[in-house]
């Protein structure tokens, strides 16, 4: 299984990094290396681009596989450089962003859009962690994807049905927008929850989907 990604424009990345001046860059040695969106060469190029727009790069690492247990070890090895950064700029797929959020309390900003992936949480049980919409919001929703974590797929939330942190559609399920609110509050970035997100453009990733890597 591979996660197919495309790199965001520097304009998009610069907007996402507004107010975040010190950046630690993370790439992935597996999927985004394959698609040439987050390997060693792309991480080095990104560091130069960040410096050109006035950002301070505190360090970088290319995790062999950013979506598994290697992430924790890599983060531990680079803890001092990560601690001095305002945020992480992730050049991994969305799964890598999800994984990093297990170990890092700082904002994690995706530098790539994940187009199509799938995740197996336990043997035989698959969960959609990313809708492969090609319009990644994880940097503004603190790593919680509102498309897949919200039963209604709301990109502007919460709805009126949330109750004590639970979803009205499935009362056993945590409300995605409560999770987003709590994480943004911890990061002192609650202003992002008021930002209007336009409707999804479903023509960005047409089906059947494919990509040829040159």
Buried (B, 14 or more C-beta within 10 A) or exposed (E): EEBBBBBBEBEBBBEBBEEBEBBBBBBBBBBBBBBBBBBEEBBBEBBEBBEEEEBEBBBBBBBBBBBEEBBBEBBEEBEEBBEEBBBBBBBBBBBBBBBBBEBBEBBBBBBBBBBBBEBEEEEEEEEEBBBBBBBBBBBBBBBBBBBBBBBBBBBBBBBEEBEEEBBBEEEEEBBBBBBBBBBBEEBEBBEBBEEEBEEBEEEEBEEEEEEEEE
